């Protein structure tokens, strides 16, 4: 699943599968994800 995320004011594309394989994601709320020590703000996720 490829999603566009907002990280430190930079719009990037992130492959969530690679994040899940690297480290479990803690969901603080419906759109905020913590992974690899960075904060990811989910903007759009197709097919979710």
N, C-alpha and C positions, 0 to 999 in steps of 0.2 A: 504494500500500500504506500503510495507516494503522496505526501501532503506538503502544502506550502506553509511554512512557519515564519513567525516574526521573532527574530533573535537579535537582541541588542540593536534595534532599529534597522536591521538588515533583512530584507525579504529573501528567503532562501528556500530551496526544495530539499526535503529530508525524507529518506526512506525509513519508515518506522520499523520495518522488519530488522534492519541492521541495528537499530537502537534496542529493540526487544532482545536481540541475541546478545548484545553487549551488556545490558543491565536492565533490570526490571524498572518499570516506570511507575512512580508514585503520582497518583492523580489527586491534586489538592482541590481542584474544582472541575467544572465541566470542560474547561478549555485550557487549563494550565498543566503542563507536564514537566517533571524534573527528570533529566537523564544525563549521565556523564558529567554531573556537576554543573550543567547549564540549564537555564530556564527556557522552555519552549512554549510560545503562545500559539495555539492552533488557530489558524485563520480559515482554512478550507480543507475538507477531507472528502474526496469523492467516493461515493459508494459506502459511506459509513452510516 
